[in-house]
Amino acid sequence: MEAARPYRSLAPDKVIETIGLLHHRIGERFPGAGLADVCAELLRIAGENSNRAESITRRNMPLRTAIIALLALGLAGLAYIVSLIDFSRASADSVFSVVQGLEAAANLIVLMGAGVFFLFRIEERLKRRDALKALHELRSIVHVIDMHQLTKDPGSVVSIAGKTASSPARTLSRIEVARYLDYCSEMLSLTSKVAVLFAQGFPEPTVTEAVSDIERIAAGLAQKIWQKIIILEALGPEAGQSVGGRQ
């Protein structure tokens, strides 16, 4: 038997464990921050989606049993039609009756084939529906993470001029803002990994494209976040002591 190769696929428990660790890190560094609540929600969704992804990979045995029963019933009907044909008589009427019987049998076979194909596709459609519903939740949480990093503007380190009454509070240091942005980037990456769990076990084209779409969105947002981090690193510790507001 071929040895297991754990490094060729994502392990759901490891992904959940990593998200849980990130949640603790955010809570310890930013107690009471909304970002920790978002990460807790991501952790909950990851646990639910891990179970969903596993259930999607399993065979729907009740549905398949029903399909096999219907197929057996159709074959029994076909056998009954064939049994009614009298192949022993050679008169013109008998030949015509045989041809009619064979035509009816052929039509039944075509209808059975189309019906079996439709029934077997039901399982795939049900799995695709469940996967896309879960992926929609992950796409939404990606944008929630993005909302939490919007007010973390490196430009505020250089100058706080022009602040208005509606401007967000600036209570985080440059280092804290960099860590906050780094946590957002990690959450985006982990959200993509949770999405990949579906395509990994159910590589259906529509599901795979939805997963790829989430990965593209998360990668684009993470790139913007890292541009902010690079700017903060370039400013240096002397640039200022407070920027960004706790969520």
Stockholm file with secondary structure:
# STOCKHOLM 1.0

chainA/1-247         MEAARPYRSLAPDKVIETIGLLHHRIGERFPGAGLADVCAELLRIAGENSNRAESITRRNMPLRTAIIALLALGLAGLAYIVSLIDFSRASADSVFSVVQGLEAAANLIVLMGAGVFFLFRIEERLKRRDALKALHELRSIVHVIDMHQLTKDPGSVVSIAGKTASSPARTLSRIEVARYLDYCSEMLSLTSKVAVLFAQGFPEPTVTEAVSDIERIAAGLAQKIWQKIIILEALGPEAGQSVGGRQ
#=GR chainA/1-247 SS CCCCCGGGSCCHHHHHHHHHHHHHHHHHHSTTCHHHHHHHHHHHHHHHHHHHHHHHHSCCHHHHHHHHHHHHHHHHHHHHHHHTCCCSCCSHHHHHHHHHHHHHHHHHHHHHHHHHHHHHHHHHHHHHHHHHHHHHHHHHHHHHHHHHHTTCCTHHHHCCTTCCTTSCCCCBCHHHHHHHHHHHHHHHHHHHHHHHHHHHHCCCHHHHHHHHHHHHHHHHHHHHHHHHHHHHHHHCGGGCSCBSCCC
#=GC SS_cons         CCCCCGGGSCCHHHHHHHHHHHHHHHHHHSTTCHHHHHHHHHHHHHHHHHHHHHHHHSCCHHHHHHHHHHHHHHHHHHHHHHHTCCCSCCSHHHHHHHHHHHHHHHHHHHHHHHHHHHHHHHHHHHHHHHHHHHHHHHHHHHHHHHHHHTTCCTHHHHCCTTCCTTSCCCCBCHHHHHHHHHHHHHHHHHHHHHHHHHHHHCCCHHHHHHHHHHHHHHHHHHHHHHHHHHHHHHHCGGGCSCBSCCC
//
